[in-house]
Amino acid sequence: MRTHRREALDLLFHFLGVIFRDGHRIFTKMAEDLSASASPISKPDYWIIADSRYVSLLHAIYILNGADRRWSFRSPGTAIGKSQKSVQMGVGHSSLSSSVDSLCITAFKPQPKTSALYNPSPQRQGPLFPSHKHPPFAGLKFATFNSGRVAGKMEIQKGIAALQKPIVDFHGIDEDLIQKMVYDALVWTSLHGLVVGDRNVQRSGKLPGVGMVHAPIALLPTLFPESHWKQACELAPIFNELVDRVSLDGKFLQQSLARTKKVDAFTSRLLDIHSKMLEMNKKEEIRLGLHRSDYMLDEKTKLLLQIELNTISSSFAGLGCLVTDLHRMLLNDYGANLGLDSGRIPGNTATLQFAEALAKAWTEYNNPRAVVMVVVQTEERNMYDQHWLCTLGITYNVRSIRKTLAEIDSECQLLPDGTLLVDGQTVAVVYFRAGYAPTDYPSESEWRARLLMEQSSAIKCPSISYHLAGTKKIQQELAKPNVLERFLENKEDIAKLRKCFAGLWSLVDSDITKKAIDEPELFVMKPQREGGGNNIYGDDVKETLLRLQKEGSEEDAAYILMQRIFPAVSPTFLIRDGICHKDHAISELGVYGAYLRNKEKVIMNDQCGYLMRTKVSSSNEGGVAAGFAVLDSIYLT
């Protein structure tokens, strides 16, 4: 009887697809407790199910008195067809009814944490464990069937062994299996908010809930060496500290960008605001940075090389976590067929940690009535990625508002003491999800808004100095010999940073410029821009350099040259607009970091999850929002 119950628990654990670091430990403890009990199970038990979005409780009724009956479960978004088999669990479901609802949990609705932004009862928090008064789920439907038996230990072991087998032939994956996975993935994205605004719907970038479509995604995670994954994670806190140190050196920022200022109007305006802050002796005592450092793994050298460091509007922390959860769900259901184990997909906590950083910054501002103001574009089809951060900030009882730069100019007020007011409310934190591109400043109104915010005592994420520290020119300056030593003391940290630096050069280096003209395919020309679609590749590099030399102007200061990185090309399945196609692709890993400091006290300096982006190998650019890439996750090898 006890063995029977343990096997039943094991079966349920796998069916539920629990994604939780200590999940197996919890399961084993529950199994031991059950075995130690001589009495049959007479009441429900509870399972903690955790992903990066919810902490919910599933009320599962186990097998009663060893009867030959069991409950059928499925993960959210998983379709169950007639006579479908759950191969990885070693359990055959035959002659099943075509009605999905009669076989499975049909209302898998975890209750998110409540907060001031959406909380029916803000002063009361429901109990952690469910009760008759506080059920964890509404409308759960359970059904039993007697056609099967509980899987034996041998069958379960075979299922686990199957998960450990590598994919032998990616191109040989059964087409029917692919279609099933695609269907399940599309259902899951719709149910879990892995969505963006549809470009074909006019109001999709203005009004939430209108014209939503699933975000572009990879069907399966991309293989990535665990050693390089760990390296990227270790670099995040070091880059966080470096950005903070560089931001405090106003002279370095101004001098490094002096030539760029003469030929780049956008960078010039940013530097003008920075100069005014220096003249005012404006001190940012509380500094918040939400960064993302992007890397590619060079196939020839096997080195993890940095592409860029984003210090403003580091996007997809919200949707990236969802892709991780999606891929884990798919591998829980189909891993045995593919030879993949969902446990090899690392957890992704970017949403939670970014929200935590914003909440901690709000706390440091020390005004419980203040708000977090998210600066957004006039039309934003990636608004749901932003909303994930703000809704989870609810957990901390923090209210957020969304404003465009033009709205800030017309509605915000700066008090003599530096307090920034909007609609009569004090702004504690300004979180920029706009303001990184020239198109965000179509008039002087937007520039006035940016200056107003910089002059205020609100915590800026990022401040103007953090913004400038993330420019391509500063990235190139930091790669010069002995420059890192100006900002960091730890020699091991400096060595780790230098190891990930790709070749970076100013166009005043005539030898490098000549080489780039002769072999343009080995270089990338980068302007001081963010957002994708701005870099110059291939023969265009040669043509641009020759034009600049012929004109003899200082326009070359608007660019830097970077070594082109050639990552491994691998087959993958890309899904966009509901259509899946197979192609050869390359991937780019972004690792998030959060840094919060109040004067001399470092409150937070953490690596905060990751973003994997995959694009067809023939594409030069890699922006998801710009339409070049899809969201992905990683599978550690």
C-alpha positions as CSV (number, residue, x, y, z in Angstrom):
1,M,0.0,0.0,0.0
2,R,2.8,2.4,0.9
3,T,4.7,1.7,-2.2
4,H,1.6,2.2,-4.2
5,R,1.1,5.6,-2.7
6,R,4.7,6.7,-3.2
7,E,4.5,5.8,-6.9
8,A,1.3,7.7,-7.2
9,L,2.9,10.7,-5.7
10,D,5.8,10.4,-8.1
11,L,3.4,10.1,-11.0
12,L,1.5,13.2,-9.8
13,F,4.7,15.2,-9.3
14,H,5.7,14.6,-12.9
15,F,2.2,15.2,-14.3
16,L,2.0,18.6,-12.6
17,G,5.3,19.6,-14.1
18,V,6.3,21.5,-10.9
19,I,9.0,24.0,-11.6
20,F,10.6,24.6,-8.3
21,R,14.3,24.3,-7.3
22,D,13.5,22.3,-4.1
23,G,10.5,20.5,-5.6
24,H,12.0,17.1,-5.5
25,R,13.1,17.5,-1.9
26,I,9.5,18.6,-1.0
27,F,8.1,15.6,-2.9
28,T,10.4,13.1,-1.2
29,K,9.5,14.5,2.2
30,M,5.8,14.2,1.5
31,A,6.3,10.6,0.3
32,E,8.2,9.7,3.4
33,D,5.5,11.2,5.6
34,L,2.9,9.2,3.7
35,S,4.8,6.0,4.1
36,A,5.1,6.6,7.8
37,S,1.4,6.8,8.2
38,A,-0.5,3.6,8.7
39,S,-3.9,5.2,8.0
40,P,-5.3,5.7,4.5
41,I,-5.3,9.2,3.0
42,S,-8.5,10.8,4.1
43,K,-8.0,14.4,3.4
44,P,-6.4,16.5,0.6
45,D,-2.8,17.4,0.6
46,Y,-1.3,20.5,-0.9
47,W,1.5,21.2,-3.3
48,I,3.5,24.4,-3.6
49,I,3.9,25.2,-7.3
50,A,6.3,28.0,-8.1
51,D,7.3,29.7,-11.3
52,S,8.7,33.2,-11.9
53,R,5.2,34.7,-11.8
54,Y,3.0,33.1,-9.2
55,V,3.1,31.2,-6.0
56,S,0.0,29.1,-6.0
57,L,-1.4,26.0,-4.3
58,L,-2.9,23.1,-6.1
59,H,-5.5,21.2,-4.2
60,A,-4.8,17.6,-5.3
61,I,-6.8,14.5,-4.1
62,Y,-4.7,11.4,-4.1
63,I,-5.6,7.8,-4.5
64,L,-8.0,6.6,-1.8
65,N,-7.3,3.3,0.0
66,G,-5.2,2.0,-2.9
67,A,-8.2,1.8,-5.2
68,D,-7.5,1.3,-8.8
69,R,-8.5,4.8,-9.8
70,R,-6.5,8.0,-10.3
71,W,-6.8,11.6,-11.3
72,S,-5.8,13.0,-14.7
73,F,-3.9,16.2,-14.7
74,R,-2.4,18.4,-17.4
75,S,-0.4,21.6,-17.5
76,P,-2.1,24.8,-18.5
77,G,-2.4,25.1,-22.2
78,T,-1.7,21.5,-22.9
79,A,-4.3,20.0,-25.3
80,I,-5.2,16.3,-24.8
81,G,-6.4,14.6,-27.9
82,K,-8.1,11.3,-28.3
83,S,-5.9,8.3,-27.4
84,Q,-3.0,10.6,-26.7
85,K,-0.2,8.8,-24.7
86,S,1.9,10.3,-22.0
87,V,5.0,8.5,-23.0
88,Q,7.4,10.2,-20.7
89,M,5.5,9.0,-17.6
90,G,5.2,5.4,-18.8
91,V,1.4,5.7,-18.6
92,G,-0.9,4.9,-21.5
93,H,-4.2,6.7,-21.8
94,S,-6.4,4.8,-24.1
95,S,-10.0,5.2,-25.4
96,L,-10.2,8.7,-23.8
97,S,-13.3,10.8,-24.3
98,S,-12.8,13.6,-26.8
99,S,-14.0,16.1,-24.2
100,V,-10.9,17.6,-22.6
101,D,-12.9,19.1,-19.7
102,S,-14.0,15.7,-18.5
103,L,-10.5,14.5,-18.1
104,C,-8.5,17.3,-16.6
105,I,-8.2,20.3,-14.5
106,T,-10.0,22.9,-16.6
107,A,-9.6,26.1,-14.6
108,F,-5.9,26.4,-13.7
109,K,-6.1,30.0,-12.3
110,P,-3.3,30.7,-9.7
111,Q,-4.0,33.7,-7.5
112,P,-1.4,36.3,-7.9
113,K,-0.1,38.2,-4.9
114,T,-2.2,41.1,-4.1
115,S,-1.1,44.7,-3.7
116,A,-2.3,48.3,-3.7
117,L,-2.6,48.4,-7.5
118,Y,-5.1,45.5,-7.6
119,N,-6.2,44.2,-4.2
120,P,-9.8,43.7,-3.3
121,S,-8.8,43.9,0.3
122,P,-5.5,45.8,0.6
123,Q,-5.3,45.5,4.4
124,R,-5.8,41.8,4.5
125,Q,-3.6,39.1,3.1
126,G,-5.1,35.7,2.5
127,P,-3.7,32.6,4.2
128,L,-0.8,30.8,2.6
129,F,-2.5,27.5,2.7
130,P,-6.0,26.9,1.3
131,S,-9.1,26.3,3.4
132,H,-12.8,26.0,2.9
133,K,-13.0,29.7,3.3
134,H,-10.1,30.5,1.1
135,P,-9.9,27.9,-1.8
136,P,-6.8,28.2,-3.9
137,F,-8.6,27.7,-7.2
138,A,-12.1,28.4,-8.4
139,G,-14.0,25.9,-10.5
140,L,-11.6,23.0,-10.6
141,K,-13.1,20.0,-12.3
142,F,-11.7,16.5,-11.6
143,A,-12.7,13.3,-13.3
144,T,-11.6,9.7,-12.7
145,F,-11.2,6.8,-15.0
146,N,-10.6,3.1,-14.3
147,S,-8.9,1.9,-17.6
148,G,-5.3,2.1,-16.4
149,R,-3.0,1.3,-13.6
150,V,-0.4,3.2,-11.7
151,A,3.0,3.2,-13.3
152,G,5.5,0.9,-11.8
153,K,9.0,1.9,-10.7
154,M,10.6,0.4,-13.8
155,E,8.4,2.4,-16.1
156,I,9.1,5.6,-14.3
157,Q,12.9,4.9,-14.4
158,K,12.6,4.3,-18.1
159,G,10.8,7.6,-18.5
160,I,13.5,9.5,-16.6
161,A,16.3,7.7,-18.6
162,A,14.6,8.8,-21.8
163,L,14.8,12.4,-20.7
164,Q,18.6,12.2,-20.5
165,K,19.1,11.1,-24.1
166,P,20.3,13.8,-26.4
167,I,18.6,14.7,-29.6
168,V,20.2,12.6,-32.4
169,D,18.6,14.2,-35.4
170,F,17.0,17.6,-35.0
171,H,15.6,17.5,-38.5
172,G,14.1,14.1,-37.9
173,I,11.6,15.2,-35.2
174,D,8.2,13.9,-36.1
175,E,6.1,16.5,-37.9
176,D,3.0,15.6,-35.9
177,L,4.9,16.0,-32.7
178,I,6.0,19.5,-33.8
179,Q,2.5,20.5,-34.6
180,K,1.3,19.3,-31.2
181,M,4.0,21.3,-29.5
182,V,3.2,24.4,-31.6
183,Y,-0.4,24.2,-30.7
184,D,0.3,23.8,-27.0
185,A,2.8,26.6,-27.1
186,L,0.2,29.0,-28.7
187,V,-2.4,28.1,-26.1
188,W,0.1,28.6,-23.3
189,T,1.2,32.0,-24.6
190,S,-2.4,33.2,-24.8
191,L,-3.3,32.0,-21.3
192,H,-0.1,33.3,-19.6
193,G,0.4,36.8,-21.1
194,L,3.3,36.0,-23.4
195,V,1.9,38.5,-25.9
196,V,2.7,41.7,-27.7
197,G,0.6,44.2,-29.7
198,D,-0.3,43.2,-33.2
199,R,1.2,45.6,-35.7
200,N,-1.8,45.0,-38.0
201,V,-4.2,46.4,-35.4
202,Q,-4.0,50.2,-35.2
203,R,-4.8,50.6,-31.5
204,S,-2.7,47.7,-30.3
205,G,0.1,50.0,-29.1
206,K,-2.2,52.3,-27.2
207,L,-4.9,50.3,-25.5
208,P,-4.2,47.2,-23.4
209,G,-6.2,44.1,-24.4
210,V,-6.7,45.3,-28.0
211,G,-5.0,43.4,-30.9
212,M,-2.9,41.1,-28.9
213,V,-0.8,38.4,-30.6
214,H,1.7,35.9,-29.1
215,A,5.3,37.2,-28.9
216,P,7.7,35.8,-31.5
217,I,9.2,32.7,-29.8
218,A,11.5,29.7,-30.4
219,L,9.6,26.4,-30.0
220,L,12.5,24.8,-28.1
221,P,15.3,26.2,-26.0
222,T,18.8,26.7,-27.5
223,L,21.8,24.6,-26.3
224,F,24.3,26.7,-24.3
225,P,27.4,25.5,-22.4
226,E,26.9,25.7,-18.7
227,S,30.5,27.0,-18.1
228,H,29.8,30.1,-20.3
229,W,26.4,30.5,-18.7
230,K,28.1,30.7,-15.2
231,Q,30.7,33.1,-16.6
232,A,28.0,35.5,-17.9
233,C,26.2,35.4,-14.5
234,E,29.4,36.2,-12.6
235,L,30.0,39.2,-14.8
236,A,26.7,40.9,-14.1
237,P,27.5,42.3,-10.6
238,I,30.9,43.5,-11.9
239,F,29.4,45.4,-14.8
240,N,26.8,46.9,-12.4
241,E,29.6,48.3,-10.2
242,L,31.5,49.5,-13.2
243,V,28.5,51.5,-14.6
244,D,28.1,53.1,-11.2
245,R,31.8,54.1,-11.0
246,V,31.8,55.4,-14.5
247,S,28.6,57.5,-13.9
248,L,30.3,59.3,-11.1
249,D,33.2,60.5,-13.3
250,G,31.6,63.3,-15.2
251,K,34.9,64.5,-16.7
252,F,35.5,61.0,-18.2
253,L,32.1,60.9,-19.8
254,Q,32.3,64.4,-21.2
255,Q,35.8,64.0,-22.6
256,S,35.2,60.6,-24.1
257,L,32.1,61.8,-25.9
258,A,33.5,65.2,-26.9
259,R,34.2,64.4,-30.6
260,T,30.9,62.4,-30.8
261,K,29.0,65.5,-29.6
262,K,30.2,67.5,-32.5
263,V,28.6,65.2,-35.1
264,D,25.8,63.4,-33.3
265,A,22.9,65.7,-32.4
266,F,21.1,63.2,-30.1
267,T,24.2,62.5,-28.0
268,S,24.9,66.2,-27.9
269,R,21.5,66.9,-26.3
270,L,22.1,64.2,-23.7
271,L,25.5,65.6,-22.9
272,D,24.0,69.1,-22.6
273,I,21.7,67.8,-19.9
274,H,24.6,66.1,-18.2
275,S,26.6,69.3,-18.3
276,K,23.8,71.2,-16.6
277,M,23.7,68.6,-13.8
278,L,27.4,69.0,-13.3
279,E,27.1,72.8,-13.2
280,M,24.3,72.5,-10.6
281,N,26.6,70.1,-8.7
282,K,23.5,67.7,-8.7
283,K,24.2,64.6,-6.7
284,E,22.3,61.4,-7.3
285,E,22.6,60.0,-3.8
286,I,20.2,57.1,-4.5
287,R,21.2,55.4,-7.8
288,L,19.3,52.6,-9.5
289,G,20.4,50.7,-12.5
290,L,18.5,47.9,-14.3
291,H,21.0,46.7,-16.9
292,R,21.4,43.9,-19.5
293,S,24.8,42.8,-20.8
294,D,24.5,41.0,-24.2
295,Y,26.9,38.3,-25.4
296,M,27.5,35.9,-28.2
297,L,29.6,32.7,-28.0
298,D,32.2,32.9,-30.7
299,E,32.4,29.6,-32.5
300,K,36.1,29.8,-33.5
301,T,37.6,30.9,-30.2
302,K,35.0,29.4,-27.9
303,L,35.0,32.8,-26.1
304,L,32.0,34.5,-24.6
305,L,32.2,38.0,-26.0
306,Q,30.2,41.0,-25.0
307,I,28.2,42.8,-27.7
308,E,26.9,45.7,-25.7
309,L,25.8,46.8,-22.2
310,N,22.3,48.3,-22.0
311,T,21.7,50.8,-19.2
312,I,18.4,52.2,-20.3
313,S,15.1,50.4,-21.0
314,S,16.6,46.9,-20.8
315,S,13.6,45.2,-22.2
316,F,12.0,41.7,-22.1
317,A,12.6,41.0,-18.4
318,G,8.9,40.3,-18.2
319,L,8.3,38.2,-21.3
320,G,11.7,36.5,-21.2
321,C,10.7,34.8,-17.9
322,L,7.5,33.5,-19.5
323,V,9.5,31.9,-22.4
324,T,11.5,30.0,-19.8
325,D,8.3,28.7,-18.2
326,L,6.8,27.8,-21.6
327,H,9.9,25.8,-22.6
328,R,9.9,24.0,-19.3
329,M,6.2,23.1,-19.8
330,L,6.9,21.8,-23.3
331,L,9.8,19.6,-22.1
332,N,7.7,18.3,-19.1
333,D,5.2,17.1,-21.6
334,Y,7.3,16.2,-24.6
335,G,10.8,15.8,-23.2
336,A,10.9,12.0,-23.4
337,N,10.2,12.1,-27.1
338,L,12.9,14.7,-27.7
339,G,15.6,13.4,-25.3
340,L,15.5,16.7,-23.3
341,D,15.1,17.3,-19.6
342,S,13.3,20.4,-18.4
343,G,15.6,20.6,-15.4
344,R,18.4,21.7,-17.7
345,I,16.6,25.0,-18.4
346,P,17.9,27.4,-15.7
347,G,15.3,29.4,-13.7
348,N,14.6,32.9,-14.8
349,T,13.8,35.5,-12.1
350,A,14.3,38.7,-14.0
351,T,10.7,39.9,-13.5
352,L,10.7,39.3,-9.8
353,Q,14.1,40.8,-9.2
354,F,13.6,43.9,-11.4
355,A,10.3,44.5,-9.6
356,E,12.1,44.0,-6.3
357,A,14.8,46.6,-7.3
358,L,12.1,49.2,-8.2
359,A,10.3,48.5,-4.9
360,K,13.5,48.8,-2.9
361,A,14.4,52.1,-4.6
362,W,10.9,53.4,-3.8
363,T,11.4,52.4,-0.2
364,E,14.7,54.3,-0.1
365,Y,12.9,57.4,-1.2
366,N,11.0,57.1,2.0
367,N,7.6,58.5,1.0
368,P,4.8,55.9,1.3
369,R,2.4,58.0,-0.8
370,A,4.9,58.4,-3.7
371,V,4.5,56.6,-7.0
372,V,6.8,54.9,-9.6
373,M,6.4,56.7,-12.9
374,V,7.1,54.6,-16.0
375,V,8.2,56.7,-19.0
376,V,6.7,55.1,-22.1
377,Q,6.5,55.7,-25.8
378,T,3.3,57.2,-27.4
379,E,2.7,53.8,-29.0
380,E,4.1,50.7,-27.3
381,R,3.3,47.3,-28.7
382,N,5.7,45.8,-26.1
383,M,3.6,47.2,-23.2
384,Y,2.8,43.8,-21.7
385,D,6.5,43.2,-21.0
386,Q,6.4,46.5,-19.0
387,H,3.2,45.6,-17.3
388,W,4.6,42.4,-15.9
389,L,7.1,44.4,-13.9
390,C,4.6,46.9,-12.7
391,T,2.0,44.3,-11.7
392,L,4.5,42.4,-9.7
393,G,5.6,45.6,-8.1
394,I,2.1,45.5,-6.7
395,T,3.4,42.9,-4.2
396,Y,5.2,45.7,-2.5
397,N,2.2,47.9,-2.2
398,V,3.7,50.4,-4.7
399,R,1.5,52.3,-7.1
400,S,2.8,52.9,-10.6
401,I,1.7,55.3,-13.4
402,R,2.6,55.5,-17.1
403,K,3.4,58.8,-18.8
404,T,4.9,59.8,-22.1
405,L,7.6,62.4,-22.3
406,A,5.1,64.9,-23.7
407,E,2.6,64.2,-20.9
408,I,5.4,64.7,-18.4
409,D,6.2,68.1,-19.9
410,S,2.6,69.3,-19.6
411,E,1.5,67.6,-16.4
412,C,4.6,67.4,-14.1
413,Q,5.7,70.1,-11.7
414,L,9.1,70.6,-10.0
415,L,8.9,72.0,-6.5
416,P,11.7,74.2,-5.1
417,D,12.9,71.4,-2.9
418,G,13.4,69.1,-6.0
419,T,10.2,67.1,-5.5
420,L,8.7,66.0,-8.8
421,L,4.9,66.0,-8.8
422,V,2.5,64.5,-11.4
423,D,-1.2,64.8,-11.0
424,G,-0.6,66.0,-7.5
425,Q,1.4,62.9,-6.6
426,T,5.1,62.7,-5.6
427,V,7.2,60.7,-7.9
428,A,9.7,58.5,-6.1
429,V,11.2,56.6,-9.0
430,V,11.3,57.4,-12.7
431,Y,11.7,54.2,-14.8
432,F,12.6,54.9,-18.4
433,R,11.1,52.5,-21.0
434,A,11.5,55.4,-23.5
435,G,13.9,58.2,-24.1
436,Y,16.7,56.1,-25.6
437,A,16.2,57.0,-29.3
438,P,16.0,60.3,-31.2
439,T,12.5,59.4,-32.3
440,D,11.4,59.6,-28.7
441,Y,12.1,63.4,-28.8
442,P,10.1,64.7,-31.8
443,S,9.9,68.2,-30.3
444,E,11.4,70.4,-27.5
445,S,8.6,69.3,-25.2
446,E,10.2,65.9,-24.8
447,W,13.6,67.4,-24.1
448,R,12.1,69.7,-21.5
449,A,10.6,66.7,-19.8
450,R,13.9,64.9,-19.7
451,L,15.7,67.9,-18.2
452,L,12.9,68.4,-15.6
453,M,13.2,64.8,-14.4
454,E,17.0,65.0,-14.2
455,Q,16.7,68.2,-12.1
456,S,14.3,66.5,-9.6
457,S,15.1,64.5,-6.5
458,A,13.3,61.5,-7.9
459,I,15.4,58.4,-8.4
460,K,16.1,58.0,-12.1
461,C,16.4,54.6,-13.7
462,P,18.7,55.4,-15.4
463,S,20.0,58.9,-14.5
464,I,21.6,60.8,-17.4
465,S,25.0,59.7,-16.3
466,Y,24.0,56.0,-16.2
467,H,22.5,56.5,-19.7
468,L,25.7,57.9,-21.1
469,A,27.8,55.2,-19.4
470,G,26.0,52.7,-21.7
471,T,26.8,54.3,-25.0
472,K,28.9,52.5,-27.6
473,K,31.7,55.0,-27.4
474,I,32.1,54.5,-23.6
475,Q,32.1,50.8,-24.2
476,Q,35.0,51.3,-26.6
477,E,36.9,53.6,-24.3
478,L,36.6,51.1,-21.4
479,A,38.2,48.4,-23.6
480,K,41.4,50.5,-24.0
481,P,44.5,49.4,-21.9
482,N,44.5,50.6,-18.3
483,V,41.1,52.3,-18.4
484,L,39.3,49.8,-16.3
485,E,41.9,50.3,-13.6
486,R,40.6,53.9,-13.3
487,F,37.3,52.6,-12.0
488,L,37.9,49.2,-10.4
489,E,40.5,48.0,-7.9
490,N,40.0,44.2,-8.0
491,K,42.4,42.7,-10.4
492,E,40.4,39.5,-10.8
493,D,37.3,41.4,-11.7
494,I,39.2,43.5,-14.2
495,A,40.6,40.3,-15.8
496,K,37.1,38.8,-16.0
497,L,35.8,41.9,-17.8
498,R,38.7,42.0,-20.2
499,K,38.2,38.4,-21.1
500,C,34.7,39.1,-22.5
501,F,35.7,42.2,-24.4
502,A,35.5,41.9,-28.2
503,G,37.8,44.0,-30.3
504,L,36.6,47.7,-30.1
505,W,38.2,50.6,-31.9
506,S,37.8,54.3,-32.7
507,L,37.7,55.2,-36.4
508,V,40.8,57.4,-35.8
509,D,42.8,54.2,-35.8
510,S,44.0,54.2,-39.4
511,D,45.4,50.7,-39.4
512,I,42.1,49.2,-38.2
513,T,40.1,51.4,-40.6
514,K,42.2,50.1,-43.5
515,K,41.7,46.5,-42.4
516,A,37.9,47.1,-42.1
517,I,37.9,48.4,-45.7
518,D,39.8,45.4,-46.9
519,E,37.8,42.8,-44.9
520,P,34.5,44.4,-44.0
521,E,32.9,41.1,-43.2
522,L,35.0,40.9,-40.0
523,F,33.7,44.2,-38.6
524,V,30.5,45.9,-37.5
525,M,30.1,49.7,-37.5
526,K,28.0,51.0,-34.5
527,P,26.5,54.4,-34.0
528,Q,25.5,55.7,-30.5
529,R,22.0,54.2,-30.8
530,E,19.8,51.7,-29.0
531,G,16.8,49.7,-30.1
532,G,18.1,47.6,-33.0
533,G,18.3,48.3,-36.7
534,N,21.2,50.8,-36.5
535,N,24.4,48.9,-37.1
536,I,26.3,48.6,-40.4
537,Y,27.5,45.3,-41.8
538,G,29.3,43.7,-44.7
539,D,30.0,45.8,-47.8
540,D,28.1,48.7,-46.3
541,V,31.0,49.0,-43.8
542,K,33.5,49.4,-46.6
543,E,31.3,51.9,-48.5
544,T,30.6,54.0,-45.3
545,L,34.3,54.1,-44.4
546,L,35.4,55.1,-47.9
547,R,32.7,57.8,-47.9
548,L,33.9,59.2,-44.6
549,Q,37.5,59.3,-45.8
550,K,36.5,61.1,-49.0
551,E,34.5,63.7,-47.2
552,G,37.2,64.3,-44.6
553,S,34.7,65.3,-42.0
554,E,34.5,64.4,-38.3
555,E,31.4,62.3,-38.8
556,D,33.6,59.2,-38.1
557,A,33.3,60.2,-34.4
558,A,29.7,59.1,-34.5
559,Y,30.7,55.5,-34.9
560,I,32.9,52.8,-33.4
561,L,34.3,49.7,-35.0
562,M,33.7,46.3,-33.4
563,Q,35.0,42.9,-34.1
564,R,32.2,40.8,-35.7
565,I,31.4,37.8,-33.6
566,F,30.5,34.5,-35.4
567,P,28.5,32.2,-33.1
568,A,27.6,28.6,-34.0
569,V,24.7,28.1,-36.4
570,S,22.1,25.5,-35.4
571,P,18.7,24.4,-36.7
572,T,15.7,25.7,-34.7
573,F,11.9,26.2,-35.0
574,L,10.7,29.8,-35.0
575,I,7.1,30.8,-34.3
576,R,5.8,34.2,-35.5
577,D,2.1,35.1,-36.1
578,G,1.1,31.5,-35.4
579,I,3.3,30.1,-38.1
580,C,6.2,27.8,-37.3
581,H,9.1,27.4,-39.7
582,K,12.4,25.6,-39.4
583,D,15.6,27.6,-40.1
584,H,19.3,27.9,-39.3
585,A,19.8,30.3,-36.5
586,I,22.2,32.0,-34.1
587,S,21.5,33.2,-30.6
588,E,22.4,36.1,-28.3
589,L,22.4,35.8,-24.5
590,G,21.5,38.8,-22.4
591,V,22.1,38.7,-18.6
592,Y,20.2,41.2,-16.4
593,G,21.7,43.0,-13.5
594,A,20.2,45.2,-10.8
595,Y,22.2,47.8,-8.8
596,L,20.8,50.0,-6.0
597,R,22.9,52.3,-3.9
598,N,22.1,54.9,-1.3
599,K,25.2,57.0,-0.7
600,E,27.9,54.6,0.4
601,K,25.5,51.7,1.1
602,V,25.1,49.1,-1.7
603,I,21.6,47.8,-1.2
604,M,21.4,45.5,-4.2
605,N,24.0,44.3,-6.7
606,D,22.6,41.1,-8.3
607,Q,22.5,39.1,-11.5
608,C,18.8,39.0,-12.3
609,G,17.9,36.3,-14.8
610,Y,18.5,36.3,-18.5
611,L,17.1,36.9,-22.0
612,M,17.9,34.6,-24.9
613,R,17.2,35.9,-28.4
614,T,17.4,33.8,-31.5
615,K,17.4,34.9,-35.2
616,V,17.9,33.4,-38.5
617,S,21.6,33.2,-39.3
618,S,21.2,35.4,-42.4
619,S,19.9,38.3,-40.3
620,N,22.4,40.9,-39.1
621,E,20.3,42.7,-36.5
622,G,18.9,41.0,-33.4
623,G,16.1,43.1,-31.9
624,V,12.8,41.3,-31.0
625,A,10.7,44.4,-30.9
626,A,12.3,45.6,-34.1
627,G,11.2,42.4,-35.8
628,F,14.5,40.7,-36.3
629,A,14.6,37.9,-33.6
630,V,12.4,35.7,-31.4
631,L,12.4,35.2,-27.7
632,D,14.1,32.0,-26.5
633,S,15.5,30.3,-23.4
634,I,18.7,28.2,-22.8
635,Y,19.3,24.5,-22.3
636,L,22.5,23.9,-20.4
637,T,25.0,21.5,-21.8
